[in-house]
Every structure is written in structure tokens, then in C-alpha cells.
């Protein structure tokens, strides 16, 4: 029994669930000193004690024993203090190790295609940097990105959709030294798909523009760098020529419909479109108020102040759906590994973070269509 791994995992999971040592002890029917000693790795616990802790934390018992590789070259900033930061990094570390393991046993490693391009991406001309990346990836000047996950994975960037109940955390990225490059996007149901897509492009901006800022010890946001990554994301997703063409073609529409048409074509938020109108001098700061009033008049509802309306029924119509941001490469690699008997069915379930029964059902589903 690795006491250090056990201690770290108990402390990490307890903190992520916002439990005090006393509360965890009560739920596990243990004394507070027992929990404290476990987290300090001072005592060799009995198995029934560990089982009680696992039940109290609502995790499989093996979760308490798995060692976690510490990531170092990570850009993980949040606008709000996050109690579950350590837990997120642990999940990401295990996912990344599983992903790289699959690539290794299947001999399917993908190089980072944009790596050498970074020296040509200047923070002095971010629009040009975004255009350079688009061109290198084979996108036409007017072309929308229909499958951002697929595009980034083709470029050798691993994508991890992770659900975390936090409005202050949208995503993070990991450099090559830790098994990346990889981008993690918070796909919590209260964050819209438009934001998922923008967050992925935002993290790509960091990978291309701020490579020297990747350190897990840095937690505070740098407003200038965040703005630069936002600008990169906007230009990467909504290219200048494409925007101008679609905006001009829709000139005869009600201007609210015109905004939503462009938004839907390029899979961005309505605020990304309004921001671009401001950048081009086609509108001033009053555009937010004017758009909200026009929207209320047309749809008899108000818009939320946030980048995209949150909740089960967002006020914005024509919103994107979850399948507009689907990552599928690790699922394909898992299928290949299972079908080629390189990993067991239970290991496949572990990699995909699903139960064995769900994995068995998935195996049957794979056989339905070639």
C-alpha cells in the first residue's frame, strides 16, 4: 500500500468535495484524528477503513490508490479561486497518460504540426498569427471551422472535454513536455457549446503565443495575455474575409437575424460578432444596449449579460448543441485497442471513464455499423 498516494488522493478528493476532515470522519464513522493521520501518511490503515473513506467520498476504492503524475508545464488560470484545482489536474494527468499509452501501443502518435510555426506567431500582430495558423491547417480565408476538435486533433493536439461545476474555469492547456500539447475544455452543462469552442481556440492561442508562461505554479490570470488569447480565438474562428462576406451577403436581414446568421455559420457567440463590428468601426460601445433592445423587441425576451446565456433554457435562439463540440480520437483509439486485444474491456472502460456495463453496451454498438 502506497501511503503517500493514498494520503494525497484522500486530501485531494476531500478538498474537491469541500469537506472538512471532521465532516469526512463523521461520514466514514471514523475519528477526526484518524482522517488527519491518513492525510499525513502517518498510519497504515486497515482495508475496512479505506473502504469507509471511499464510500464517504463516493469514489471507487481503487481511486484512492492510483498514483498521480504531477504536471508541471501547465497553463491553468482561473478568474476565481478553485478548491478543486488539484483534483482537476489529477484527472487531466491520468487522462493524458491513458491517451499517450494508447498512442504508444497502437503506434499512432501524432506530431504537433504547429510547433515550428510558433516562432512566426507574433504577439505584435495576433490577427496575422491566427491567419497563419488557419492557412497552415489548410483552411480557406472564408472557411468556417465545422469540427474544431477534429481539426486540432489532426494537428496533434489532444482534446479533453471535462465537466467541472465552475463558472470561473473554462479551460487549460498542457505543453509537450508533459505529454501534450493538450487542451482541456470545461463542458459543464451550464456553459454553452459556443463557449466550449471559443475556449478551445483561446487555449490554442496560448499554446502559440505564450509558450514561456506554462508553469503549474502560476495561478493568477494575466489580463493582457488573456485578451491576446481572446483576440486570437476570435480571428481563428471568425476570419476577416469570411466575416465580411457573410455579413455583407446578409445585409437585407433584420440586424438581429444578421448577427445570429453569422454566429451560426462560424459557430461563435453573438458577442464575438458584435465585438468584430466594433473592431471594424461599424458600431460603438452602445452596440450592446442596442442589440439587447432589438433582441427584446424581436423575441420578447431579454439576453443575459454573460458571454452566452446560461441555464437549461438559454435566452439565445439558434444555439449550438453538444455534438457541435465532440472529441472522438481517444474513443477511436480505445476501440482499436480493445478489438486488437491490446487492452481488456475493463481497461477500455477505465480509459473512457465509464462503467463496465456501459462499455459492454458500447462494444455491441460498435458491431452494429462498420
N, C-alpha and C positions, 0 to 999 in steps of 0.2 A: 504494500500500500504506500503510494507516494504522498506523504503528509503535506508537502509543500503545495502540490497540485490541488489536493483536497481543500486545504486552507484557503488558497486563492479563489477557488471556484465557489466555495460557500460564501465568502465575503463578497465576491463579485455578484452572485445571484441575489444575495440578500439586499445588497445596495440597490440593484436594479429594480427590485420589487418594493423598495422604500420601506424596508422592515428594520426595526432596531434589533439588536441582539436579544433584548428581553422579549420582544414580540415573537421572534423566531423560536426562542426557547419555549415560550408558552405553547405555540402551535405544535411543536415537536415533543411536548411533555418532558422537557429537559430543564436543567437549572441554567440560569444565565452564565455562571462561570464555565459550565461545560461548553457552551457555544463559543465563549470568548477563547478558551483554551484550544478549541478546534481551529479557530481562525488564526491563532498564533502558532499552529502546528506543534503544540506542546505535548499533546497526548495522542496515544494510539487508540482510536475509538473502536468500539465493538460494531459489528456489522448492523445490528438492530438499531444502533444509534444513528448510523449513516442513513439507513432506510427511513428512519423517522424524520431526519433532516430533509431528505429528498421529497418525502410526502408533503412536508410543511412548505417546501419551496415549489411544489408542483412541477418537478422535473424528473426524468428517468434517472435512476441511481447512477448509471454509467456517466451521466453528465457531470457528476461530482469528481470523477476520477480522471477524465480526459485531460492531458496536458495541453496548455495553450501556448503556441509560439507567439512571442511578443513582436509586434510590428513596430518598426522604427521610422521608415520613410513614408509617413502618412500625412496627408493634409486633412485634418479633421477639426474644423472650426464650427462653432455654433453661436447663434445670436443670444442664446440663453444657456445658463448653467445646466449641465446634463448629469444627472445622478447615474444614468446607465451607460455612460461613455465606455467604461471598461468592459461592460457586457457586450456592447456593440462591436468593439474591437476584437473581442474573443470570438464572436460569431463570424466576423469577417475573416479572421485568421484561419479558422477551421475550414470555411468555405474555400478560401484561396488555396489552402493545402490540398483539399479534395480536387479542386479544378486542375491544379498542376499535376497531381498524381494521375488523373485520367489522361491528361495530355501525354504524360510520360509512357504509360503502359500501352497507349494506342498509337504512340509516335505521331501525335497530331499537334505539336507545338506550333503556334503562330507567332511570327516575329512582329514587333511593334513597327508598323510601316511608317509611322510619322516621326520616328525617333530622330533621324538625321535632319528632319525639316525644322526642328526646334531652333537651330541656330539662325534660321532665316525669319523666324517669327519675332517681330519686334514689338515691345510694349509702346513704342512711339507711334505705331500705326497698326492698331488692333484690327481694324476693318480689313486691312491688307493681309494680316496674319490669318484671319478667318477665311478669306477668299483663297489664300494659298493652300490651306488645308482642304477646302472643298475641291479645288482643282486637282490636287494630288490624289484625292479619293475618287476621282472620275465623275464628279457632279458637274452638270452644266450650269452656266451662270444664272439661269432662270428656274432651275430644277428644285422642287420641294424634296425634302428627305422623307420618304414614305415609311422607312423602317430604320430608325436611328440605332436601335440595339444591334440589328444585323450589320449595319454599316460600321459601327465601332468594333464589333467583334471580328469582322473581316479585316480590320486594321490592326488586329492583335490586342485589343483592349477587352479585358474580361468585364462583364456587367453583372452586378448582383442587386436584384430588387429586394430590399429588406424593409419589412414593415415595423415602424417604431412610432409609438404614440407620442409624437412631439411635433409642435408647430415651429420649433426653433432649429430643427435639424432637417435639412433637405438632401444632403449627400456628402460624400467624402471620396477621396481618391488615394491610390497607393502607387508608389513608384516601382520601377523594375527591380530594384534591389531586394524587395520583399516578395517577389513573385508576380508582380504586376507587369505592365500597368493595368490597373483595375479601377473601375468606377462603381461606387455603391450609391444607390438612389433610394431614398425613403418613399415607399409606395403605400404608406398608411392611407386608409380609405378616405380620410378627411382631407387629404392633399390631392388635388386634381391631377389628371393624366397630363394636362398641359404643363403643369409644374414638374412632373416627373421627367418629361422630355427636356425641358429647359435646364433642369438640374444636371442631367447627364451632359448636355452641351457646355454648361457652366464649368463642370469638373474637367472636361476636355480642355477648356480654356486655361485652367490652372496647370494641367499637365504640359501644355505647350508654352505658356508664358511665365510660369512661376516655379520652374523645376527646382530652384535652390531654396524653396521655402518648405520642403517636405520633411517635417520633423514631428514626431508624435508628441513631443514636449510642448509644442506651440499650440495653444488652445484659443487664444484671442483672435478675433477677426481683424484683418487689415482692410479698412473700408476702401482704400484706393485699389487694392488688388481684387476685392470683391466686385467693385464697379467695373474693373477691366475684364474680369471673367464674365460678368453680365453682358458687357458690350460684345465680347467675342461670341457668346452664345446667341445673342440676337442676330448678329451678322452671319453666323454659321447657319442658323436655322432659316433666317429670312434674308436671302441675298438681295443686294441692291437692285439688280436688273429684274429679278423675279418679282420683287415687291412693286416696282414701278409699273411693270407690265400688267400685273393683275389689278393693281389699284386703278390704273387708267382705263382698263377694259371694263371695270365695274362702275364707271363714272355716272351712269344713269340710274343707279340704285339709290334708295334711301341710304343716307350715310351710315346709319347703324348696321343695315344689312351689308353694306360695302365693307365695313370693318370685319364683320363676322365671316364674310365670304373669304377674305384674305387670311384671316385667322385659321379657318378650317383647312384651306389649301395647304398652308405651311405648318400646320399643327403647332401653333404658338398660342399664347394667351392674347386676349383683346388688348391688354395693356402693352404688350410688345408692339402691336400695330400702332397704337396711339403714341407710344414713345418714338417710333420711327417717323410719324407725321411731324412730331415736334422737332426731331433732328433735321428734317428737311425744310424747316421753316414754314410748313403748311398749316401749322397750328401753334398756339402759345400755351402757357400754363393753364389757361381756362378750359382746355380741351377736356380735362377730367370731369369738371362740373357740367359742361355742355353735353358730353356723351351720356352722363348719368341721367340728365334731364330728358334727353332724347330717347334713351332706353326706357325710362319710366313711362313716357308718353306712348311709346310703341307697344310695350309688353305689359304695362300696368303693374310693374314690379320694380323694386329698387335693386341696385347692384351692391354687393358687399365691397368694402374698402380694400380688402386683401387682393393680392395679385390675381387670384381666381376665387370665386365664391366657394366656401367650404360647406360641408354638411351632406346629408343624404340627398337632398333635392337642391342643388346649386341653382342660383337665380339666373345664371347664364345659359341660354339655349345653345343647341348645336355643340355641346361639349363632347370631348373625346371620350372613348371608352377604354377599359383596361387593356383590351387586345391591341390598342394603338401603341402600347409600350410593353412588348413581350420579349423577354430574353429567352433564347431556346438552345444555345450551344451546349451548355452543361447537361441539359436533358438529353440531347442527341448523343453526346459522348457517353453518358451513363447507359443509354440503351445499347450502344455498340459494345460497351464493356460487359454488360450482362449477357447479351446474345453471343458474344465470343468467349464466354466463361472466364473472363479475366477478373471479374468480381462476382460475389454472391448477390442474390436478390436482396438480402437484408442489408448488405453494404450499399447497394444501389439506393435503397430506401433511406439509409442514413445520409448519403450524399445529397439526395433531393429533399431531405428534411420532411419526409412523410412516413406514415406508418406502414408496417409490412403488408397489412391487408390492402391498403390503398396502392401499394407497389404491385401487388399481385393483380389487382384490377387493371392497373396501367399496363402490365405485361400482356394481359389479354387484349387490351385496346390496341397495343402496338401491332398485334397479329391481325387485326381487322382490315387494315389497309397497308399496302406496301409503301 
